[in-house]
Amino acid sequence: MKSPIKDITSIQTGLFAKPSGTGELVYLQSKHFDENGKLLGELHPDLPADGISEKHLLKHGYVLFAAKGTKNFATVYEDHNKPAVASTSFFVIKLYDKKVMPEYLAWFLNSQSTQTLLKGQAIGTSIPSISKHVLENLEMPVPSIEKQKAILHLTTLRNKEKALRQEIETLREKQIQQQIINAIK
């Protein structure tokens, strides 16, 4: 069964604010993440909470989708992070259908076929942007929760495999370089 994302979520844009360097909230921006949606480091509160509406505060399980620029990714906000709001670079996606896991939605948005489709519909030349309308009308397959968990588990294993292969390649390169250096001596 496929479902348009707008039928199972509500989507709002992030908040426009100017971080002051200190405060109670983290102002999440694309620069805080790598191209796969993983946090690059420790988050530090840089935005005062005064005047920030409750509706903009991120909650556990919200999916953030970076819609502006060339680095489009989805990530799930987790409540072990410091209290935060998303910048206007993001769409904040709130699932209201319990038949879909936030991690599965993020996986779907990050999948190569979805990324290709979204990038093909991006507007703008200097800073490409994916519109809310395009995102809302994107049709997503909705398998059972068990299948969603299996997909996520398989993806985790594949990512670990890729990391191990890269580590092996790096170690092999070091070994070969050391053998060359030893041969020269």
Protein Blocks (a to p, Z undefined) as FASTA:
>chain_A
ZZdfklmcccddddddddehiajbdcddfklpcfkopafbdcddfbdfehpafklpcceh
iacddfedjbdcdddddfkbccddddfkbccdddfbfkbcfklmmmmmmpmklmmmmmmm
pgcjklgcddfklmmmpccddddfklmmmmmmmmmmmmmmmmmmmmmmmmmmmmmmmmmm
mmmZZ
